Amino acid sequence: MPDNNSHNSTDKQIETDGGVAGQPGQAHRDTDYLSAEINLLNPSTPFMRDHLRVIWTGFMAWLVLVFGPVLATIVAPDVMTSEMPVIEFPLHYFLVAFCAPSGALVLSAWYARKRDQLDAKYGIDHSEPTGTAGSAEDATATDGGVDQ
């Protein structure tokens, strides 16, 4: 999508269609967010509430993955600092060095899947429209502008 904000008032603005969206996406597009008060902890739309729930769930899981081994080492240092029988590393080192990064990858895949489910639930379609634009002139023509 072209940049419509060139900071030059003499430039002609390119009209775009804004992508493909279903009815919930259209209602979201019609909302004037610049003059509306938005509370990030109590969103006004169902999509934003569901998305915030996914974000907080992922954040809590991340907290457990990252800080769980550290807190467990403080609570039970004998168990966490003992060497594991097969790889001969301390348990806390293994959990922090291997499980935390692996858990971050799993959380990333989980978030992508949940976000796709939310998009499907609310009718948001991110697929490209037919005919991709290569330049500003092509974008104007495909968006319904006048081809000059």
MODELLER restraints for C-alpha pairs under 7 A, 6 or more apart:
rsr = mdl.restraints
at = mdl.atoms
rsr.add(forms.Gaussian(group=physical.xy_distance, feature=features.Distance(at['CA:2:A'], at['CA:136:A']), mean=6.78, stdev=0.5))
rsr.add(forms.Gaussian(group=physical.xy_distance, feature=features.Distance(at['CA:4:A'], at['CA:13:A']), mean=5.99, stdev=0.5))
rsr.add(forms.Gaussian(group=physical.xy_distance, feature=features.Distance(at['CA:4:A'], at['CA:14:A']), mean=6.32, stdev=0.5))
rsr.add(forms.Gaussian(group=physical.xy_distance, feature=features.Distance(at['CA:14:A'], at['CA:140:A']), mean=6.31, stdev=0.5))
rsr.add(forms.Gaussian(group=physical.xy_distance, feature=features.Distance(at['CA:15:A'], at['CA:140:A']), mean=6.74, stdev=0.5))
rsr.add(forms.Gaussian(group=physical.xy_distance, feature=features.Distance(at['CA:15:A'], at['CA:143:A']), mean=6.88, stdev=0.5))
rsr.add(forms.Gaussian(group=physical.xy_distance, feature=features.Distance(at['CA:16:A'], at['CA:143:A']), mean=5.43, stdev=0.5))
rsr.add(forms.Gaussian(group=physical.xy_distance, feature=features.Distance(at['CA:17:A'], at['CA:143:A']), mean=5.83, stdev=0.5))
rsr.add(forms.Gaussian(group=physical.xy_distance, feature=features.Distance(at['CA:20:A'], at['CA:125:A']), mean=5.94, stdev=0.5))
rsr.add(forms.Gaussian(group=physical.xy_distance, feature=features.Distance(at['CA:20:A'], at['CA:126:A']), mean=6.79, stdev=0.5))
rsr.add(forms.Gaussian(group=physical.xy_distance, feature=features.Distance(at['CA:21:A'], at['CA:123:A']), mean=6.83, stdev=0.5))
rsr.add(forms.Gaussian(group=physical.xy_distance, feature=features.Distance(at['CA:21:A'], at['CA:124:A']), mean=5.21, stdev=0.5))
rsr.add(forms.Gaussian(group=physical.xy_distance, feature=features.Distance(at['CA:21:A'], at['CA:125:A']), mean=5.58, stdev=0.5))
rsr.add(forms.Gaussian(group=physical.xy_distance, feature=features.Distance(at['CA:22:A'], at['CA:123:A']), mean=5.03, stdev=0.5))
rsr.add(forms.Gaussian(group=physical.xy_distance, feature=features.Distance(at['CA:22:A'], at['CA:124:A']), mean=5.84, stdev=0.5))
rsr.add(forms.Gaussian(group=physical.xy_distance, feature=features.Distance(at['CA:24:A'], at['CA:122:A']), mean=6.01, stdev=0.5))
rsr.add(forms.Gaussian(group=physical.xy_distance, feature=features.Distance(at['CA:24:A'], at['CA:123:A']), mean=6.48, stdev=0.5))
rsr.add(forms.Gaussian(group=physical.xy_distance, feature=features.Distance(at['CA:25:A'], at['CA:123:A']), mean=6.88, stdev=0.5))
rsr.add(forms.Gaussian(group=physical.xy_distance, feature=features.Distance(at['CA:25:A'], at['CA:124:A']), mean=5.83, stdev=0.5))
rsr.add(forms.Gaussian(group=physical.xy_distance, feature=features.Distance(at['CA:43:A'], at['CA:49:A']), mean=5.51, stdev=0.5))
rsr.add(forms.Gaussian(group=physical.xy_distance, feature=features.Distance(at['CA:47:A'], at['CA:122:A']), mean=6.92, stdev=0.5))
rsr.add(forms.Gaussian(group=physical.xy_distance, feature=features.Distance(at['CA:58:A'], at['CA:107:A']), mean=6.70, stdev=0.5))
rsr.add(forms.Gaussian(group=physical.xy_distance, feature=features.Distance(at['CA:65:A'], at['CA:100:A']), mean=5.48, stdev=0.5))
rsr.add(forms.Gaussian(group=physical.xy_distance, feature=features.Distance(at['CA:65:A'], at['CA:103:A']), mean=6.71, stdev=0.5))
rsr.add(forms.Gaussian(group=physical.xy_distance, feature=features.Distance(at['CA:66:A'], at['CA:100:A']), mean=5.78, stdev=0.5))
rsr.add(forms.Gaussian(group=physical.xy_distance, feature=features.Distance(at['CA:69:A'], at['CA:92:A']), mean=5.87, stdev=0.5))
rsr.add(forms.Gaussian(group=physical.xy_distance, feature=features.Distance(at['CA:69:A'], at['CA:95:A']), mean=6.35, stdev=0.5))
rsr.add(forms.Gaussian(group=physical.xy_distance, feature=features.Distance(at['CA:69:A'], at['CA:96:A']), mean=6.59, stdev=0.5))
rsr.add(forms.Gaussian(group=physical.xy_distance, feature=features.Distance(at['CA:73:A'], at['CA:80:A']), mean=5.32, stdev=0.5))
rsr.add(forms.Gaussian(group=physical.xy_distance, feature=features.Distance(at['CA:73:A'], at['CA:92:A']), mean=6.68, stdev=0.5))
rsr.add(forms.Gaussian(group=physical.xy_distance, feature=features.Distance(at['CA:80:A'], at['CA:90:A']), mean=6.72, stdev=0.5))
rsr.add(forms.Gaussian(group=physical.xy_distance, feature=features.Distance(at['CA:80:A'], at['CA:91:A']), mean=5.14, stdev=0.5))
rsr.add(forms.Gaussian(group=physical.xy_distance, feature=features.Distance(at['CA:80:A'], at['CA:92:A']), mean=5.12, stdev=0.5))
rsr.add(forms.Gaussian(group=physical.xy_distance, feature=features.Distance(at['CA:81:A'], at['CA:90:A']), mean=5.01, stdev=0.5))
rsr.add(forms.Gaussian(group=physical.xy_distance, feature=features.Distance(at['CA:81:A'], at['CA:91:A']), mean=5.95, stdev=0.5))
rsr.add(forms.Gaussian(group=physical.xy_distance, feature=features.Distance(at['CA:81:A'], at['CA:92:A']), mean=6.13, stdev=0.5))
rsr.add(forms.Gaussian(group=physical.xy_distance, feature=features.Distance(at['CA:82:A'], at['CA:90:A']), mean=5.27, stdev=0.5))
rsr.add(forms.Gaussian(group=physical.xy_distance, feature=features.Distance(at['CA:82:A'], at['CA:91:A']), mean=6.38, stdev=0.5))
rsr.add(forms.Gaussian(group=physical.xy_distance, feature=features.Distance(at['CA:83:A'], at['CA:89:A']), mean=5.00, stdev=0.5))
rsr.add(forms.Gaussian(group=physical.xy_distance, feature=features.Distance(at['CA:83:A'], at['CA:90:A']), mean=4.15, stdev=0.5))
rsr.add(forms.Gaussian(group=physical.xy_distance, feature=features.Distance(at['CA:83:A'], at['CA:91:A']), mean=6.12, stdev=0.5))
rsr.add(forms.Gaussian(group=physical.xy_distance, feature=features.Distance(at['CA:84:A'], at['CA:90:A']), mean=5.92, stdev=0.5))
rsr.add(forms.Gaussian(group=physical.xy_distance, feature=features.Distance(at['CA:84:A'], at['CA:91:A']), mean=5.96, stdev=0.5))
rsr.add(forms.Gaussian(group=physical.xy_distance, feature=features.Distance(at['CA:119:A'], at['CA:125:A']), mean=6.93, stdev=0.5))
rsr.add(forms.Gaussian(group=physical.xy_distance, feature=features.Distance(at['CA:133:A'], at['CA:139:A']), mean=5.00, stdev=0.5))
rsr.add(forms.Gaussian(group=physical.xy_distance, feature=features.Distance(at['CA:140:A'], at['CA:146:A']), mean=6.87, stdev=0.5))
rsr.add(forms.Gaussian(group=physical.xy_distance, feature=features.Distance(at['CA:140:A'], at['CA:147:A']), mean=6.98, stdev=0.5))
rsr.add(forms.Gaussian(group=physical.xy_distance, feature=features.Distance(at['CA:141:A'], at['CA:147:A']), mean=5.25, stdev=0.5))
